[in-house]
Amino acid sequence: MSAERRSSSPAEWPARCEDVLRRMYDAVSRFTVPISISLNDMHGKHLGTGSFVDLGGIITLVSCEHVIGKRRNNNLAHRVIGIDRYIALTGPGAFIVEPVDVGVAAISSLLWDEYSRKSEAIPESRLVVLHDAAPNELFFVFGFAEESSHFFFDTLEVNGTAYLCREAPLPSHSRLDRQIHFALEYNRDLATKVFGEHGLPKPVGMGGSLVWNTRFVECSSHGREWEPGYADVAGMIWFWSENDVIAATRVEYVRSFLLTVAASWGRDRAQADETVEPPT
């Protein structure tokens, strides 16, 4: 039976959406981590969500500027799923403020040797050149909300939220620009819980979560069997106005900034390599 026929029945649609949600969660959760801010020597609080991205061989942690940018005056840390401690963000960083609102920090090769046993980095190729989706396409978001965080035996624990939705009209707001941003449905009252103990949380703390275009509808319309490998990054969550939508920065602006930073870091690394004295 073709993918087109399987997805055409309204009765089958909820089950198909649940399948997409679960498979996207399995794929994307390996890229994604919570970011915390230190309050004192003993405690911190959840701040936002980040994703590992491989920019031409440079492993980075990518989030919003209003998240990672706080490291200018604060100590930030992140926690990889499967590793029982938070690790400080100490590598080089770069930021661009809103309306683009993207930040990035380099991850050392030593840390990545440890992380890569539990995590993966998103290949640069999955940051597409332009946000362009089929009508009524399904989008996937995975992030860590502040209300899902708590201390347990002096350790900050944060539960992730996986969410499947469609694009929504961008609300009129002084901080939103239709050229730079797009919106997604986020109606907590209408959301259907698929797995986990809690419903859809307030999205505070999910800033920096990447938005994935699943391309499920696109594949179905062409009779192709869908799999998570077809999905690519469409943007980054950064804004919530409490009106049943969340706003995201389009991937073309995220990608352009990240590639510019990676090129600069690559030049700096090459220059540093050139200045190393040969052994005698």
Steps between C-alpha positions, in 0.01 A plus 500: 500500500640838403580774753245717320220250560598438862487872579177574312258351752379745769459207740867412461630855536540505884696174493721629219568821693588300812742291294665815359525651850662194654746446216599867490553495877732201468696680227516855637542441875859387438587850374331700775602607853372725782700811588512631857621818668686502832332679791772425755765236576234238576197574284392610157182519294392388160553767236443367149556230240799437275594266216834362388581598141803397295616803302759364261674295767456756780258358760283774648210548739236723342216684675346847520714803576278576797602157636867443412567875502454503877842338533648847455421569868394162638617141524304271268503123481339226293417136563521222247237228533664198662774700676427564867643851533477848353807624313597867475489680166854632467580491127505798262160656436325734258161669508256700292217680682132510407320502270728212387598404858751216453799401713765232460776355716780270384533158664855374550609178332582356844141551620355376174695176534299444819169634367504308173435174682157636597432785256529593135553831322265618227684511167524845346318364193176462701482878547325571172558816300136614522197430718254365243240241600215319330148624588381358835840346566581352841772667707679348798649674804692344788611716792515546875240718672572681827190361672626147425817559704554420868777422748541138605773421755674830419498426127301703249282262301310612190249295303484556126188580298444361150236681296349453155310790341429705191599849394269780618445862395766725649335733754537874476764603751768770510775239549394277210601545136331292229821492297699353790245306707222245468256354752390155616183384673538468877155455651553328835127435551454319169825302495469121518741321736669206330754390761634624833325605820428867429326709237648775289688746728540874467784531247714723723842332498452351153665800339780370276315180407536423132190469283506202268307478174412130506411498128243233583221666300741569214608135488141378520391724214771345281428144609834463679548299817583755772784468748661752741803533274287710265454766770712812509531813714247772416581750776555566871243575773555835669173675592168425669224758531243285687258495206511129408800536269877498536724699267820378339786655306517368145782257431656718229591762763621239749704322235656817358619612844638157595691458173650847539616416852636160395697658214651752743591230752643286221726786387612561858579132544692488172702807597577345839618181330725702272672669794591174678875452504617168354660258745878507524 
